[in-house]
Amino acid sequence: MTTTYQTAKNQVMNSKRAGEGTANLNFDLLYRQFAPKVYMKCLSLLKDEVLAKDAMQEIFIRAFMKSSQFRQEAKVSTWLYSITYNYCMDFLKKQQSKRSKIGEDYREAC
């Protein structure tokens, strides 16, 4: 028996690969399936609701843009988790770098 998740996953990736015009509709199914999980992961890593919502939007944009790179060697959820984790870690590194730069500028000014 095929679950809704499996059906949505297969429709999204197959239509995207085939270049069908329905890929956006199927990507919508993917978004509806995984958005809550991606948001919760972002929230757990970023510790801020607004940043987590923004990150989730960016992550799904990246996923859509990179959907042709998805190799069906892994689950879609694993692929999205990887994009989510990498995005959030990069964001946190940039934030830390900005804080370090501000601290250095402050010390130099004193």
N, C-alpha and C positions, 0 to 999 in steps of 0.2 A: 504494500500500500504506500503510495506517495503522499508525503505530508505537504501542507501548504508551503512550508519553508522550502522544501526541495523543489516543488513546482516553480515557485517564484525565482529561486536561484537559477534553475535551468533556463527559464524563459529569459531572464536578464542576460545571462552570459551568452546563450545561443543567439539571441536576436542582436546583441551588440556585435558579436563576431560576424554574423551574416550581414551586418550593415542595414538591417531592417529599420524602417521608420518607426516601428513600435518600441524601439530600444528605450526611449524616454519614458514611455508608460511602464515598461518593465523595470526600469531603474527606480521608478516611483514605488513599485512593489518592494524592491530591495530596501529603499529608504524607510518605508513604513515598517518593514520587518526588523531592521537593525538600528534605526535611529535611537530608540530608548537605551539600547545596550551601549552604543557608541557614546551617547550623552553621559551615561553613568560612569563609563570608564574615564571620559574626559574630566568629569567632576571629581572623581577619586584622585586623579593625578594633578589637576590644576587647582583644586580646592576653592573654586569660585564659580558660581552659577552662570554669570554673564560670560566669562571666559570660556566655560564649558560649552555654552550654546554657540558662541562664535566658532570655537574649534570644531564642533560637530558639523557646522555648515561647511567649513573649509575642508574637512576630511571627506565629506561626501562629494564635494567638487573635485578633489584630487582623485577619489575613487572613480568617478565618472570619467575623468580625463585619462586615467590609467587602466580603465577596464579592459582595453585590448592587451595589456600586459599580464592579465590574470591567467595563470597556468592552472589548469584544473587538477594539479597535483595536491592542492590543499583545499580546504573548505573555504567558502566565501567568508564565513565568520572569522577564520584565521587570517585571511588576507586583509579584511577590514580592521581587525585587531592590530595587525602589524602597522598599517597606515596610521591608525589612531595613536598607538604607542609612540611611534616615531615622530608624529606631528607634535604631540604633547611634550615629549622630551626635548625636541628642538626648540619649542616655545619657551620652556623653562630655562634652557641653556642661554637663550637670547636675553631673557629677563635677568638672569644672574649676571650676564656680561654687562648689561646696562647698569645694574646696581653697582657693580665693581667699578665701572668707568665713572659713575657719579661720585662714588667714594674717593677715587683717586683725584678727580678734579677738585673736590672739596678740600682734601688734604693739601694739595698744591696751592690752593687759594689762601690757606691759613698760614 
